[in-house]
């Protein structure tokens, strides 16, 4: 079993277990394995044996084929279906904190996200967008996990998923739950970005307060004021509220005149 098959089975296991509302410990116990082993299988870090697949299927009360059946592209739409499967795997990997992408500079990722959103919003080369999304999703989230320029990268993530991933999945008639997963990633990124910005703002304000006290103390007795420039923090590179670009009015591309 190759890595992609292992990840697909792990994703199927996680989705079924989550739908059943069963914990890792319960399912692992019913299947006769450790909780850690099941966790590694779900994350795609370990390829399950056929006996383990059978045991897990029994524990979840499903057929073995429901875990091992990989997406089969429809004859008339093979590229789109296989690309949906690739996007599904990328979103699954990100949700399990295993994006397996390249860590890239924020400038490079900003350019790629901007180009992808722009192409889709103009209903141009939608097939190309689908081919680009899986790698872009993995690279963007791997770069976020690396811990540099996190606030701006989180903003790019929210923008990508709302303006490209979700619209492209809608145009491609992808399953509703897959689109919902992309929406949740966008919301999570927006929330985490707000938290990161608040932390940086508090840290910056605390530092400014201390500098102001020292500055005023040094100038005491001379009748001078220590007023700072209100735009200093922004000028020093505080993240902007949103990237430039996107669909007009923030609307996703419509089905009419725009196909995947």
Secondary structure by P-SEA (a helix, b strand, c coil): ccaaaaaaaaaaaaaaaaaacccaaaaaaaacccaaaaaaaaaccccccaaaaaaaaaaacccccccccccccccccaaaaaaaaaaaaaaaaaaacccccccccaaaaaaaaaaaaaaaaaccaaaaaaaacaaaaaaaaaaaaaccaaaaaaaaaaaaaaccaaaaaaaacccaaaaaaaaaaaaaaaaaaaaaaaaaaaaaaaaaaaaaaaaaaaaccccccccccccccccccccccccccccccccccccccccc
